[in-house]
Amino acid sequence: MTRLFKQVKSPIVAGIVFILLLLVPACNFLEECGTCEFITVDADGNRSSGTPMFFCGDDLLERQNSSPVTVGGVTTYWECY
């Protein structure tokens, strides 16, 4: 009886582990994600933007909540969408 139990138990445990491994990457889908560009506006009002980049979770929130910085008439900030 014990041998039969081990034979049945092994595939069940393997199946459970497999399902849990499939769910781990899905945690990223629970985070809010978006695309952000680093914007630069010079003293004359000329605007340039960097390459759009994809961010999720805390990285996205950090950029969304950052304040514009002005140094020497040049303002930089993150624009997320």
C-alpha positions as CSV (number, residue, x, y, z in Angstrom):
1,M,0.0,0.0,0.0
2,T,2.8,2.4,0.8
3,R,4.5,1.8,-2.5
4,L,1.2,2.6,-4.3
5,F,0.8,5.8,-2.3
6,K,4.3,7.0,-3.2
7,Q,3.6,6.3,-6.9
8,V,0.4,8.4,-6.8
9,K,1.8,11.1,-4.5
10,S,4.8,11.9,-6.7
11,P,2.8,13.0,-9.8
12,I,0.4,15.0,-7.6
13,V,3.3,16.9,-6.0
14,A,5.0,17.4,-9.4
15,G,1.7,18.8,-10.7
16,I,1.3,21.2,-7.8
17,V,4.8,22.4,-8.1
18,F,4.4,22.9,-11.9
19,I,1.2,24.9,-11.4
20,L,2.9,27.1,-8.7
21,L,5.8,27.8,-11.1
22,L,3.3,28.9,-13.8
23,L,1.7,31.4,-11.4
24,V,4.9,33.1,-10.2
25,P,5.5,35.1,-13.5
26,A,1.8,36.0,-13.4
27,C,2.5,38.2,-10.3
28,N,3.9,40.9,-12.7
29,F,0.5,41.1,-14.3
30,L,-0.9,42.3,-11.0
31,E,1.3,45.4,-11.1
32,E,0.4,48.5,-13.0
33,C,2.6,49.1,-16.0
34,G,3.1,52.0,-18.4
35,T,5.5,53.7,-20.7
36,C,7.5,56.8,-19.7
37,E,9.6,59.3,-21.6
38,F,12.2,61.6,-20.1
39,I,11.3,65.1,-21.3
40,T,13.7,68.0,-21.5
41,V,12.5,71.6,-22.0
42,D,15.1,74.3,-22.5
43,A,14.8,78.0,-21.6
44,D,13.4,78.8,-25.0
45,G,10.6,76.3,-24.6
46,N,12.1,73.7,-27.0
47,R,11.0,70.3,-26.0
48,S,12.8,67.0,-26.6
49,S,12.0,63.5,-25.4
50,G,14.0,60.4,-24.8
51,T,13.2,56.9,-25.9
52,P,10.0,55.6,-24.5
53,M,10.6,53.0,-21.8
54,F,8.3,50.4,-20.2
55,F,8.1,50.4,-16.4
56,C,6.0,48.4,-13.9
57,G,5.2,48.6,-10.2
58,D,7.4,50.8,-8.0
59,D,9.6,51.9,-10.9
60,L,6.5,53.3,-12.7
61,L,5.2,55.0,-9.5
62,E,8.6,56.6,-8.9
63,R,8.5,58.2,-12.3
64,Q,4.9,59.2,-12.1
65,N,5.4,60.8,-8.7
66,S,8.6,62.6,-9.5
67,S,8.6,66.4,-9.7
68,P,10.1,68.4,-12.6
69,V,13.7,69.6,-12.0
70,T,14.9,72.9,-13.4
71,V,18.7,73.7,-13.5
72,G,20.0,76.6,-15.5
73,G,16.7,77.2,-17.3
74,V,16.5,73.6,-18.4
75,T,13.6,71.6,-17.0
76,T,13.5,67.8,-17.0
77,Y,10.7,65.5,-16.0
78,W,9.1,62.1,-16.7
79,E,6.0,61.9,-18.8
80,C,4.1,58.5,-18.4
81,Y,1.2,57.2,-20.3
